[in-house]
Amino acid sequence: MADSLTEEQVSEFKEAFSLFDKDGD
């Protein structure tokens, strides 16, 4: 599933997820 993502999409996803991760964790 992750293989379908490009490196750019992955980096953007991680950056967006980190916003929730800092609050959730």
C-alpha positions in Angstrom: 0.0 0.0 0.0 2.8 2.4 0.9 4.5 1.4 -2.3 1.8 3.2 -4.3 2.9 6.5 -2.7 5.6 8.7 -4.1 8.4 10.0 -1.9 6.8 13.5 -2.1 3.4 12.1 -1.0 5.0 10.2 1.8 6.9 13.3 3.1 3.7 15.4 2.9 1.7 12.7 4.7 4.3 12.4 7.5 4.4 16.2 7.9 0.6 16.4 8.2 0.5 13.3 10.5 3.1 14.7 12.8 0.7 17.6 13.6 -1.8 15.0 15.0 0.9 12.8 16.4 2.3 15.5 18.7 -1.1 16.1 20.1 -2.2 12.5 20.3 1.0 11.1 21.7 
